[in-house]
Amino acid sequence: MIRNFQYARRTLLFVLAAFVLGSPGIALAQARNALDEDVDGALKTLYDDSPTAKVLGRKAKGILVFPSIVKAGFVVGGQSGDGALIKKGRKVGYYNASAVSIGLQAGAQTFGFAIFFMSDAAMSSFEKSKGFEVGVGPTVVVVDAGAAKDINTLTAKSDVYAFVFGQKGLMAGVGLQGTKITRLKS
């Protein structure tokens, strides 16, 4: 009877340990699946709203999509969100975008953005970097709704384009300058 109790106790401890140690992997997988769905939905929304983004997407060497960046501040502000890098239709890495700002600001908002890498050199530079900062390195052309109408595959000459979309909230303007993008550990 004591032997059965010890066996049952060991089995219970083993199951609990496996559950506790296995949970981060399960939670991470569930979070990645949710992020994958958000990335796919955000890219579809962007393509539906911007034919220019869709055209550039077909030619891009890679597309980095952040479906939801949360920005908040009162004089000092910050923004952060996770996204995925898509190459040839597959997600090949996960990233975080974050920034801190100081200045006249108050409020909160969410928005998404996508960065289109149009050349092998720009894509390679991004992938080799330990941290990519918008405004440092290759020139990033931020495309707004008005400018998007004038860009097509013949006039698109920049290596990197960024589209901001889905703005919601009570904060004026979205700036990508100084946004630091770092790869998340798998």
RADA-V455126 format. One record per pair of residues at least 24 apart in sequence whose ideal C-beta (glycine too) atoms are under 10 Angstrom apart, sorted by the first residue. I is the first residue (numbers start at 0). J is the second residue. Records with the same first field share a line. If there is no record, write none. Layout:
BEGIN
I = J / J
END
This chain:
BEGIN
27 = 93 / 183 / 184 / 185
30 = 81 / 93
31 = 81 / 83 / 90 / 93 / 183 / 185
34 = 64 / 65 / 66 / 67 / 80 / 81 / 82 / 83 / 90 / 93 / 183
35 = 66 / 83 / 85 / 90 / 93
36 = 66
37 = 64 / 65 / 66 / 67 / 80 / 81 / 82 / 83 / 111
38 = 62 / 63 / 64 / 65 / 66 / 67 / 81 / 82 / 83 / 84 / 85 / 90 / 93 / 111 / 113
39 = 64 / 66 / 83 / 85 / 90
40 = 64 / 66 / 111
41 = 65 / 66 / 67 / 82 / 83 / 111 / 112 / 113 / 164 / 165
42 = 66 / 83 / 85 / 111 / 113 / 164
44 = 111 / 164 / 165
45 = 111 / 112 / 113 / 162 / 163 / 164 / 165
46 = 113 / 162
48 = 144 / 147 / 162 / 164 / 165
49 = 113 / 142 / 144 / 147 / 148 / 150 / 162 / 164
50 = 147 / 148 / 151
51 = 142 / 144 / 146 / 147 / 148 / 149 / 150 / 151 / 152 / 154 / 155 / 160 / 162
52 = 113 / 115 / 142 / 147 / 150 / 160 / 162 / 164
54 = 147 / 150 / 151 / 152 / 155
55 = 113 / 115 / 117 / 142 / 147 / 150 / 151 / 152 / 155 / 157 / 160 / 162
56 = 85 / 113 / 115 / 160 / 162
57 = 152
58 = 115 / 117 / 118 / 152 / 155
59 = 85 / 86 / 113 / 114 / 115 / 116 / 117 / 118 / 121 / 122 / 155 / 159 / 160
60 = 86 / 87 / 115 / 116 / 117 / 118 / 119 / 120 / 121 / 122 / 123 / 125 / 126 / 158
61 = 85 / 86 / 87 / 91 / 92 / 114 / 115 / 116 / 117 / 119 / 121 / 122 / 123 / 125 / 126
62 = 86 / 88 / 113 / 114 / 115 / 116 / 122 / 160 / 162
63 = 92 / 94 / 96 / 112 / 113 / 114 / 115 / 116 / 122 / 125 / 131 / 159 / 161 / 180
64 = 90 / 94 / 111 / 112 / 113 / 114 / 115 / 162
65 = 94 / 95 / 96 / 110 / 111 / 112 / 113 / 114 / 161 / 163 / 175 / 178 / 180
66 = 109 / 110 / 111 / 112 / 113 / 164 / 165
67 = 109 / 110 / 111 / 112 / 165 / 167
68 = 96 / 97 / 98 / 108 / 109 / 110 / 111 / 112 / 163 / 165 / 166 / 173 / 175 / 178
69 = 107 / 108 / 109 / 110 / 168
70 = 98 / 100 / 104 / 106 / 107 / 108 / 109 / 110 / 166 / 168 / 170 / 172 / 173 / 174
71 = 104 / 105 / 106 / 107 / 108 / 109 / 168 / 170
72 = 99 / 100 / 101 / 102 / 103 / 104 / 105 / 106 / 107 / 108 / 170
73 = 104 / 105 / 106 / 107
74 = 100 / 101 / 102 / 103 / 104 / 105
75 = 99 / 100 / 101 / 102 / 104
76 = 100 / 101 / 102 / 104 / 105 / 106 / 107 / 170
78 = 107 / 108 / 109 / 110 / 170 / 173 / 174 / 175 / 177 / 178
79 = 178 / 179
80 = 109 / 110 / 111 / 112 / 178
81 = 183
82 = 111 / 112 / 113 / 114 / 180 / 183
83 = 183
84 = 114 / 116 / 122 / 125 / 126 / 180 / 182
85 = 113
86 = 116 / 122 / 126
91 = 126
92 = 125 / 126 / 182 / 183 / 185
93 = 182 / 183 / 184 / 185
94 = 125 / 130 / 131 / 180 / 181 / 182 / 183
95 = 130 / 179 / 180 / 181 / 182 / 183
96 = 131 / 133 / 175 / 178 / 179 / 180 / 181
97 = 177 / 178 / 179 / 180 / 181
98 = 132 / 133 / 174 / 175 / 176 / 177 / 178 / 179 / 180
99 = 177 / 178 / 179
100 = 174 / 176 / 177 / 178
103 = 171
104 = 170 / 171 / 172
105 = 169 / 170 / 171
106 = 168 / 169 / 170 / 171
107 = 167 / 168 / 169 / 170
108 = 166 / 167 / 168 / 169 / 170 / 171 / 172 / 173
109 = 165 / 166 / 167 / 168 / 170
110 = 163 / 164 / 165 / 166 / 167 / 168 / 170 / 173 / 175
111 = 162 / 163 / 164 / 165 / 166 / 167 / 173
112 = 141 / 161 / 162 / 163 / 164 / 165 / 166 / 173 / 175 / 178
113 = 142 / 160 / 161 / 162 / 163 / 164
114 = 139 / 141 / 159 / 160 / 161 / 162 / 175 / 178 / 180
115 = 139 / 140 / 142 / 155 / 157 / 158 / 159 / 160 / 161 / 162
116 = 158 / 159 / 160
117 = 152 / 155 / 156 / 157 / 158 / 159 / 160
118 = 157 / 158 / 159
119 = 158
120 = 158
121 = 157 / 158 / 159
122 = 158 / 159
124 = 158 / 159
125 = 158 / 159 / 180 / 182
126 = 182
128 = 180 / 181 / 182
129 = 181 / 182
130 = 179 / 180 / 181 / 182
131 = 159 / 178 / 179 / 180 / 181 / 182
132 = 176 / 177 / 178 / 179 / 180 / 181
133 = 159 / 161 / 174 / 175 / 176 / 177 / 178 / 179 / 180
134 = 174 / 175 / 176 / 177 / 178
135 = 176 / 177 / 179
139 = 175 / 176 / 178
141 = 173 / 174 / 175 / 176
143 = 173
END
